[in-house]
């Protein structure tokens, strides 16, 4: 297995991937298809709480699909969606209930977060991927928030990465500090899922 690229190469790669994602001429069509893939993938899942993210820099927006998921459930028990609240002290994330129309405010990094809603521990995390590689390897923005958060949560939530296919990096490998994803979805379908 090859070693991860040096940090300077990763920063350059991150900039290129963000620019390429924002320039995708068919990003809306890709988003619609990925919404469908995510909704279908969630059918039959047993988790009742999902932590997600507020999309930035042209990221896929999982919230419409998650809202549809939250309305389902045959046993009548509630399903909750949460958005992250960044904690500057621990550089990790806490998840607070989100719903359409929920009042928001900016967090410590100027990203909207739910205002005045309950905190909860998610059973699943939908994780944005700037890039992804074989075996559940994920390239994020480099802050390590999701990895630190996953290490702190007990039990560890199921992790599903979402990305457009342009982010596939066949050479990308997880570093020893990275936690591989349990599944990876793109607009082309399920690209990876832990057996």
Buried (B, 14 or more C-beta within 10 A) or exposed (E): EEEBBEEEEBEEBBEEBBEEBEEBEEBEEBBEBBBEBBBEBBEEBEBBBBBBBBBEEBBBBBBBBBBEBBEEEEEEEEBBBBBBBBBEEEEBBBBBBBEEEBEBEEBEEEBBBBEEBEEBEBBBBBBBBBBBBBBBBBBBBEEBBBBBBBEEBEEBBBBBBBBBEBBBBEEBBBEEEBBBBBBBBBBEEEBBEEE
